[in-house]
Amino acid sequence: ASSIEVLEGLEAVRRRPGMYIGDVEGGALQHLLLEAVGNVVDLHLRGLASTVRIDLRETGFVVEDDGPGLEPVALHIVFTRLHASSSAWPHVHLASHGVGIAPLNAVASPLVVVSRSAGWGCQARFAQGTLE
């Protein structure tokens, strides 16, 4: 019993990324992109977003949409906790079987999230799941 190790939260993703994002040598970037795009599709199905821009880069990707944005507390929860989502809209689960966007945050360094809506905005910068 003393040799059993229990991994929790984003530490589990960092230590065992293949369980959450697939083949880290090949398809992981595609998997993470699908998760980000899946969130926009969910917003669109709820009638909250109509436009998405995807910028693929050598070092990663940028996904922008015209949705309502996330308030700072919600942004922190969604990007740092596994299985964090809202039951208020349909989910298409293109990528991670409901694990959410947090695995992207766990393995990205840096991950910059900018959220804007009418009259407000916030930004968070993470490094492997930790708020900088």
N, C-alpha and C positions, 0 to 999 in steps of 0.2 A: 504494500500500500504506500510506503514512503517513496517509491519511485514513480508514482503516478503524477503527471503534470497536467494541470487544467489550464488551458489557454482561453482567455475571454476577450470579447470585444475585438478591437482592431489589431491587438497583438496577435490574435489567432490568424488573422488575414496576413499580417506581415510574415509570420513564421511558416504558414502553410498556404501561400497564395494560390496554388493550384486547385485547392478545394473550393475557392471562391471565384476565381477569375479564369480558370483554365490554364492552358499551357503557357507558362511565362516566357518560354522561348519563341513561341509562335503566335498563337491566337489571342493572347491576353489583351493587347491593345484594341483589337476588334471587339472583344467582349465588353471592355470598359466603354468604348464609344457607343455600342448598342445600348448600354445602360443609360448613358446620358441622353441619347436620342429617344429612348423609350419614355423617359420622363416628359419630354416635350410632346410626344404622341399622346401620353396620358392627359396632359393639359389641353391638347387639341380636342380630344374626345369629349372633354368636359366643356368645350367651347371657350376656353380661357387663353388659347394661343393659336395664332394662324400662320405665323412665320417662324422659320428656323434657319439659321445660318451655321454651317459646319465648315470649319477651316482646318484641314488636315496639314500637319506640319511634320517635319523630320523628327522633332523631339516630342510630339504629342498632338493634341487637338484642342480646338476651341469650339464650344457649342453655345450659340446665342439664340434666344427666342423672345417673343413679345408677350410672354405670359405675365402674371401678376407679381412675380418675384417672391422671395422668401424674406420674412422679417428676420433680424439677427438671431434671435433665440431659435427659431425654426431652422434656420440655415445651419447653425451649429449642431443641432440634434440630428438633422438629416445626414450631414456629412461626417458625423463621428459615431453614430450608433447603428449597428446592424439591424435590419428589419424595421427601420423607422420609415413610416409612410403614413399617408392619410387615407382613411376609409371613405373620404368624401367624394372621391372620383374613381373612375374605372382604371385598372392597371393592365397594361399589355404585357408586362414582364418579358421584354425582348431578350434579356441577358442573364440575370442572376437569380431567377426563381424566387423573387421577392426579397432578396437580401438587401437590395437598395443600392444607392450610390456610394455608401461609405467604403466599400472595398477599393474603389478608385482612389479615395482619399488616403487609405491605408498604405498604398504602394507608390503614390505619386510624391514627387519632391522636386519642385514645389507644386502645389495645387492652389491656384488663386480663384476664388469664387466672388463674383460681383453680382449683386442683386439690386435691381432698381425697380421702382414703381412710381406712380404719380406723386411727386413731391418728396420722395425719400430715396435713400440708397445706402447700401452697406457693402463692405468688402471684408473677406477673410482670407488669410494666407496660411496654408498648412504645409507641413513637411512630414510626410509619412504618418498622417493622421493627427498630428499635434499642431494646435494653433500656435502660430509664431507671434 
